[in-house]
């Protein structure tokens, strides 16, 4: 009798496990975000009881659908319902890019259950897909030597906490003996954290591919968390799983900028790096671009390469505190010390376009020669991935 009961319990447990596994891995028996041969993309969602299903994506232009403020894309496009209760939509052929999207089911935002590729951009979660056959080939994983991504923690005496950074080391670093490498410090925007360049930015894939193609020098890439009040990205800190937020009060004015040398010190103590100006670069997007401007200005003889991507160059205007004092004089001294490359990129529709234009005039007056790239688009990842792809090959030559 005991054997029978035990066998029954085992069978029940196995059956429950199998069922649980099926529920975990099979949402609907459909494929979605299918990239077709002509670079059009087909989306499918089974929702037989829904009255209206729409798709919001950054591939949609304003002509295609209703403009949506505060959402992932420019267009809100109606999907068509079939007799089987499956809603579908196929785009026009898309240019090569990494795209993000979500569904609206009767007005409720929802992820695509048939596309497991999901990125979190701070407090926003969206599905993604890549259309190749062009610039976005750099964002894909190819059969090339791969670097290593490490999540490291460093002690910040200034901020009185242990903080997390992401460190990319190029392929072959572990077996390269005493070889020392140059370093790119890559900074995120106001809505991001240390994971942003890894996920939406595709920094590791871009560097892997550029290095494998011989277009970029093998380099270490350090991606810190630019919010001084945070230990780490949401879900990675002692706060546990909380609803992400980032507009917190800094411990002191310009705290991240002020204590950035702690990050440089940690990297140079723990990695084989060429610890001189000629082999250090710093770049960032939006808020991180403002940080890159201010840090390189304050440490005026530390970085030979500076990259400002849609940079918040006016973020420190009117701010008081040691990191912001004597800004004009510090910038002048940085110019006098010289840099090998001062690079700026911004989209024509970016809301920071005017402030970047004014900053370029300031650089012109100081006699700093810089490279400038103006692209289509606004304050979006489409631009920032492009800028990294252009900037990285120019480093450490």
C-alpha positions as CSV (number, residue, x, y, z in Angstrom):
1,X,0.0,0.0,0.0
2,X,2.8,2.4,1.0
3,X,4.6,1.6,-2.3
4,X,1.4,2.4,-4.3
5,X,0.9,5.7,-2.4
6,X,4.6,6.6,-3.0
7,X,4.4,5.8,-6.7
8,X,1.2,7.9,-7.0
9,X,2.8,10.8,-5.3
10,X,5.9,10.6,-7.5
11,X,3.7,10.4,-10.6
12,X,1.7,13.4,-9.4
13,X,4.9,15.4,-8.7
14,X,6.4,14.5,-12.1
15,X,3.1,15.4,-13.8
16,X,2.9,18.7,-12.0
17,X,6.5,19.5,-12.9
18,X,6.0,18.7,-16.6
19,X,2.9,20.9,-16.6
20,X,4.7,23.7,-14.9
21,X,7.6,23.5,-17.4
22,X,5.1,23.6,-20.3
23,X,3.4,26.7,-18.9
24,X,6.8,28.4,-18.4
25,X,8.1,27.8,-21.9
26,X,5.0,27.8,-24.1
27,X,2.8,30.9,-24.0
28,X,1.0,30.6,-27.4
29,X,1.8,28.2,-30.3
30,X,2.8,31.2,-32.4
31,X,5.8,33.0,-33.7
32,X,6.0,36.8,-33.6
33,X,8.4,39.5,-34.6
34,X,9.3,37.5,-37.6
35,X,11.9,39.2,-39.8
36,X,11.0,38.4,-43.4
37,X,13.3,38.2,-46.3
38,X,12.5,41.7,-47.5
39,X,13.2,43.1,-44.0
40,X,9.5,43.6,-43.2
41,X,8.4,42.2,-39.8
42,X,5.3,40.2,-38.9
43,X,3.7,40.3,-35.5
44,X,1.1,37.8,-34.2
45,X,-1.0,37.7,-31.0
46,X,-3.8,35.3,-30.1
47,X,-6.5,37.3,-28.3
48,X,-9.9,36.1,-29.4
49,X,-11.9,38.1,-26.8
50,X,-10.1,41.4,-27.4
51,X,-12.0,44.1,-29.1
52,X,-9.0,46.1,-30.3
53,X,-5.3,45.2,-30.5
54,X,-2.6,47.7,-31.5
55,X,1.2,47.7,-31.7
56,X,3.4,50.5,-30.5
57,X,6.9,50.4,-31.9
58,X,9.8,52.7,-32.6
59,X,9.8,51.4,-36.2
60,X,6.4,53.2,-36.7
61,X,6.5,56.7,-38.2
62,X,3.9,59.3,-37.5
63,X,2.3,58.7,-40.9
64,X,1.5,55.1,-40.0
65,X,-0.4,55.7,-36.8
66,X,-1.5,57.9,-34.1
67,X,1.3,59.7,-32.2
68,X,1.7,58.3,-28.6
69,X,3.4,60.4,-26.0
70,X,5.4,58.6,-23.3
71,X,5.5,55.3,-25.1
72,X,8.2,53.4,-26.9
73,X,7.4,54.5,-30.4
74,X,6.0,57.3,-32.5
75,X,3.0,55.3,-34.0
76,X,0.1,53.4,-32.6
77,X,-1.0,51.0,-35.3
78,X,-4.1,48.9,-35.5
79,X,-3.6,45.1,-36.0
80,X,-6.1,43.0,-37.9
81,X,-8.1,40.2,-36.4
82,X,-8.4,36.9,-38.2
83,X,-11.2,34.3,-37.9
84,X,-9.0,32.2,-35.6
85,X,-8.7,35.1,-33.1
86,X,-5.2,35.8,-34.1
87,X,-4.3,39.5,-34.5
88,X,-1.6,40.2,-37.0
89,X,0.4,43.1,-38.5
90,X,3.2,43.2,-41.1
91,X,5.4,46.3,-41.4
92,X,6.8,47.8,-44.5
93,X,10.5,46.8,-45.1
94,X,12.5,48.3,-42.3
95,X,16.0,49.7,-42.4
96,X,18.7,47.8,-40.5
97,X,18.3,48.6,-36.8
98,X,17.4,47.2,-33.3
99,X,13.8,48.0,-32.6
100,X,11.5,47.8,-29.6
101,X,7.8,47.5,-29.3
102,X,4.8,46.4,-27.2
103,X,1.1,45.6,-27.7
104,X,-1.9,47.6,-26.6
105,X,-4.8,45.2,-25.9
106,X,-8.0,47.1,-25.4
107,X,-5.9,50.0,-24.2
108,X,-3.8,48.0,-21.8
109,X,0.0,47.9,-22.6
110,X,1.3,44.3,-22.7
111,X,4.5,42.5,-23.8
112,X,4.4,40.1,-26.7
113,X,4.2,36.6,-25.2
114,X,5.6,35.0,-28.3
115,X,8.8,37.0,-28.3
116,X,11.1,36.1,-25.4
117,X,13.6,38.9,-26.2
118,X,12.8,41.6,-23.7
119,X,15.0,44.4,-22.4
120,X,14.5,46.6,-19.3
121,X,15.5,50.2,-19.8
122,X,15.3,51.3,-16.2
123,X,11.6,51.2,-15.4
124,X,10.4,50.3,-18.9
125,X,10.2,46.8,-20.3
126,X,9.8,46.2,-24.0
127,X,10.2,43.5,-26.6
128,X,13.0,43.8,-29.1
129,X,14.1,42.5,-32.4
130,X,17.0,43.2,-34.9
131,X,16.7,43.7,-38.6
132,X,20.2,43.0,-40.0
133,X,21.7,43.4,-43.5
134,X,23.2,46.7,-42.6
135,X,24.5,48.8,-39.6
136,X,22.6,46.6,-37.1
137,X,24.8,43.7,-38.0
138,X,27.2,45.2,-35.5
139,X,24.6,44.7,-32.8
140,X,24.2,40.9,-33.4
141,X,26.3,38.1,-32.1
142,X,28.5,36.6,-34.8
143,X,31.0,33.8,-34.9
144,X,33.9,35.9,-33.8
145,X,36.1,35.9,-30.7
146,X,34.0,37.2,-27.7
147,X,35.0,39.4,-24.8
148,X,34.0,38.8,-21.2
149,X,31.4,40.9,-19.3
150,X,32.0,41.0,-15.5
151,X,29.8,42.5,-12.8
152,X,32.2,44.0,-10.3
153,X,31.7,45.8,-7.1
154,X,34.0,48.6,-5.8
155,X,34.0,50.4,-2.5
156,X,33.3,54.1,-2.7
157,X,34.7,55.9,0.4
158,X,33.3,59.1,-0.9
159,X,29.7,57.8,-1.3
160,X,30.1,55.5,1.7
161,X,28.7,52.4,-0.2
162,X,29.7,49.5,-2.3
163,X,28.7,50.1,-5.9
164,X,28.4,47.9,-9.0
165,X,30.1,48.4,-12.4
166,X,30.1,46.4,-15.6
167,X,33.5,45.7,-17.1
168,X,34.0,44.4,-20.6
169,X,37.4,42.8,-21.3
170,X,38.2,42.0,-25.0
171,X,38.6,38.5,-26.4
172,X,41.9,37.0,-25.3
173,X,42.4,39.2,-22.3
174,X,42.6,36.3,-19.9
175,X,45.3,34.6,-21.9
176,X,47.3,37.7,-22.9
177,X,49.9,37.5,-20.2
178,X,51.3,40.9,-19.2
179,X,49.7,42.8,-22.0
180,X,48.1,46.0,-21.0
181,X,45.0,47.5,-22.6
182,X,43.5,51.0,-23.1
183,X,40.2,51.8,-21.3
184,X,37.0,53.4,-22.5
185,X,34.7,54.6,-19.7
186,X,31.2,54.5,-21.1
187,X,28.4,56.4,-19.3
188,X,24.6,56.0,-19.4
189,X,21.8,58.5,-19.5
190,X,19.4,59.8,-16.8
191,X,16.9,57.0,-17.3
192,X,19.5,54.3,-17.1
193,X,22.0,52.4,-14.9
194,X,25.1,50.3,-15.4
195,X,23.2,47.8,-17.4
196,X,21.9,50.2,-20.0
197,X,24.8,50.1,-22.4
198,X,25.0,46.3,-22.1
199,X,21.3,45.8,-23.0
200,X,19.9,48.5,-25.3
201,X,23.3,49.8,-26.1
202,X,24.7,46.4,-27.3
203,X,28.2,47.7,-26.4
204,X,29.7,44.3,-26.0
205,X,28.5,43.1,-29.4
206,X,29.6,46.3,-31.0
207,X,33.1,46.1,-29.6
208,X,33.4,42.3,-30.3
209,X,32.5,42.8,-33.9
210,X,34.6,46.0,-34.5
211,X,37.7,44.4,-32.8
212,X,37.2,41.2,-34.8
213,X,37.0,43.2,-38.0
214,X,40.2,45.0,-37.1
215,X,38.3,48.4,-37.1
216,X,38.8,49.0,-33.3
217,X,41.7,48.4,-31.0
218,X,41.2,45.7,-28.3
219,X,40.1,47.7,-25.3
220,X,38.5,47.4,-21.8
221,X,35.1,49.1,-21.5
222,X,33.9,50.2,-18.1
223,X,30.2,51.0,-17.6
224,X,29.5,52.4,-14.1
225,X,26.2,53.5,-12.5
226,X,25.9,57.3,-12.9
227,X,23.4,57.8,-10.1
228,X,25.5,58.4,-7.0
229,X,22.6,57.5,-4.7
230,X,22.3,54.0,-6.1
231,X,24.3,50.9,-5.3
232,X,23.4,49.2,-8.5
233,X,20.7,48.6,-11.2
234,X,17.2,47.8,-10.0
235,X,17.0,44.2,-8.6
236,X,20.8,44.0,-8.2
237,X,21.2,46.0,-5.0
238,X,20.4,45.5,-1.3
239,X,17.0,47.1,-1.9
240,X,15.9,43.9,-3.6
241,X,13.0,43.9,-6.1
242,X,11.4,47.3,-5.9
243,X,9.6,49.5,-8.4
244,X,12.5,51.3,-10.2
245,X,12.9,55.0,-9.9
246,X,15.9,57.2,-10.6
247,X,15.1,60.8,-9.8
248,X,16.6,60.7,-6.4
249,X,18.4,63.5,-4.6
250,X,22.2,63.3,-4.9
251,X,24.1,62.8,-1.6
252,X,25.9,66.1,-2.5
253,X,26.1,68.2,-5.6
254,X,27.9,66.5,-8.5
255,X,28.7,63.4,-6.3
256,X,29.2,61.0,-9.2
257,X,31.5,63.4,-11.0
258,X,33.4,64.3,-7.8
259,X,34.1,60.6,-6.9
260,X,34.7,59.3,-10.4
261,X,38.4,59.0,-9.7
262,X,37.6,56.1,-7.3
263,X,36.3,54.1,-10.4
264,X,39.5,54.9,-12.3
265,X,41.6,53.8,-9.3
266,X,39.6,50.5,-8.9
267,X,40.0,49.7,-12.6
268,X,43.7,50.4,-12.7
269,X,44.4,48.4,-9.6
270,X,42.3,45.4,-10.7
271,X,42.9,45.2,-14.5
272,X,46.0,45.3,-16.7
273,X,45.5,48.7,-18.2
274,X,47.7,51.4,-19.8
275,X,47.3,54.0,-17.1
276,X,48.0,57.2,-18.9
277,X,46.1,59.9,-20.7
278,X,46.9,58.5,-24.2
279,X,45.1,55.3,-23.3
280,X,42.0,56.6,-21.5
281,X,38.7,57.6,-23.2
282,X,35.5,58.7,-21.7
283,X,32.1,59.0,-23.4
284,X,28.4,59.1,-22.5
285,X,24.9,59.7,-23.7
286,X,22.6,62.4,-22.5
287,X,23.2,62.8,-18.8
288,X,26.3,60.6,-19.2
289,X,27.5,62.9,-22.0
290,X,27.2,65.8,-19.5
291,X,29.1,63.7,-17.0
292,X,31.8,62.9,-19.6
293,X,32.2,66.6,-20.4
294,X,32.4,67.6,-16.7
295,X,34.7,64.8,-15.6
296,X,37.1,65.3,-18.5
297,X,37.1,69.0,-17.8
298,X,37.7,68.6,-14.1
299,X,40.4,65.9,-14.6
300,X,41.8,68.1,-17.4
301,X,44.9,66.0,-18.1
302,X,43.5,62.5,-17.7
303,X,41.6,61.7,-21.0
304,X,42.9,62.0,-24.5
305,X,39.6,60.9,-26.0
306,X,36.2,62.4,-25.1
307,X,32.8,61.5,-26.7
308,X,29.6,63.4,-26.2
309,X,26.5,61.6,-27.5
310,X,23.4,63.8,-27.5
311,X,25.1,65.2,-24.4
312,X,23.4,67.1,-21.5
313,X,26.1,69.8,-21.8
314,X,23.9,72.3,-19.9
315,X,23.0,70.1,-17.0
316,X,25.6,71.8,-14.7
317,X,24.5,75.3,-15.5
318,X,23.5,77.2,-12.4
319,X,24.6,74.3,-10.1
320,X,26.8,75.1,-7.1
321,X,29.5,72.9,-5.7
322,X,33.1,71.9,-6.2
323,X,32.5,69.8,-9.4
324,X,30.9,72.8,-11.1
325,X,33.1,75.7,-9.8
326,X,35.3,77.5,-12.3
327,X,33.9,75.5,-15.2
328,X,35.0,78.0,-17.9
329,X,38.6,78.1,-16.5
330,X,38.8,74.3,-16.2
331,X,37.6,73.9,-19.8
332,X,40.1,76.4,-21.0
333,X,42.9,74.4,-19.2
334,X,41.7,71.2,-20.8
335,X,41.9,72.8,-24.2
336,X,45.4,74.1,-23.4
337,X,46.5,70.6,-22.3
338,X,45.2,69.2,-25.5
339,X,43.1,66.1,-26.5
340,X,43.6,63.8,-29.4
341,X,39.9,63.5,-30.1
342,X,36.9,65.5,-28.9
343,X,33.9,64.0,-30.6
344,X,30.3,65.1,-30.6
345,X,27.2,63.5,-32.1
346,X,23.5,64.5,-32.0
347,X,20.3,64.0,-33.9
348,X,18.6,66.9,-35.8
349,X,15.4,66.4,-33.8
350,X,17.0,66.1,-30.4
351,X,15.6,68.4,-27.7
352,X,19.3,69.0,-26.6
353,X,20.3,70.2,-30.1
354,X,20.3,73.9,-29.2
355,X,22.4,73.5,-26.1
356,X,24.9,71.4,-28.0
357,X,25.1,74.0,-30.7
358,X,25.9,76.7,-28.1
359,X,28.5,74.4,-26.5
360,X,30.2,73.9,-29.9
361,X,30.4,77.7,-30.3
362,X,32.1,77.8,-26.9
363,X,34.6,75.2,-28.1
364,X,35.2,77.2,-31.3
365,X,36.0,80.3,-29.3
366,X,38.5,78.4,-27.2
367,X,40.1,76.9,-30.3
368,X,39.4,73.3,-29.5
369,X,39.2,71.2,-32.7
370,X,36.5,68.6,-32.5
371,X,34.7,66.1,-34.7
372,X,31.0,66.5,-35.1
373,X,28.4,64.1,-36.5
374,X,24.8,65.2,-37.0
375,X,22.3,62.5,-37.8
376,X,18.6,62.0,-38.4
377,X,16.5,61.3,-35.3
378,X,16.0,62.6,-31.8
379,X,17.0,61.6,-28.3
380,X,16.9,57.8,-29.0
381,X,19.0,54.7,-28.9
382,X,19.1,54.5,-32.6
383,X,21.5,57.4,-32.5
384,X,23.6,56.4,-29.5
385,X,24.4,52.9,-30.9
386,X,25.5,54.5,-34.1
387,X,27.7,57.0,-32.3
388,X,29.5,54.3,-30.3
389,X,30.0,52.4,-33.6
390,X,31.6,55.5,-35.1
391,X,33.5,56.6,-32.0
392,X,35.1,53.4,-30.9
393,X,37.2,52.8,-34.1
394,X,38.7,56.3,-33.6
395,X,40.2,55.4,-30.2
396,X,43.8,54.7,-29.2
397,X,45.2,54.9,-32.8
